[in-house]
C-alpha cells in the first residue's frame, strides 16, 4: 500500500519524507510500467534528487547514473528527460 500523499511543500521541507514518497512511487511505477518506462525513470530521478538533497550523495549518484544510462538507451541522448537527469546527476556529483 502506498503512503498517503503529502503536499509538495511538505516534501520540500522534509527530505526524508520526500525520499519515502518518491521511493514508493518509483516502486509502484516499476511494478506497473516496467523499469524502462519514462514514468518509472522520472520517479527514480526524483528519488535521486531527494537523496542528494538529504545528503545521501553516494546513493543518489549511483541511482542517477543508472537512470541516465537507461534514459539514453530508451529515449536517446538528446531527449529533454535525459538532459534533466544528467544535470541532476552532475549536481549530486558536485556535492559528493
Beta strands, then each sheet from edge to edge (+ up, - down):
end
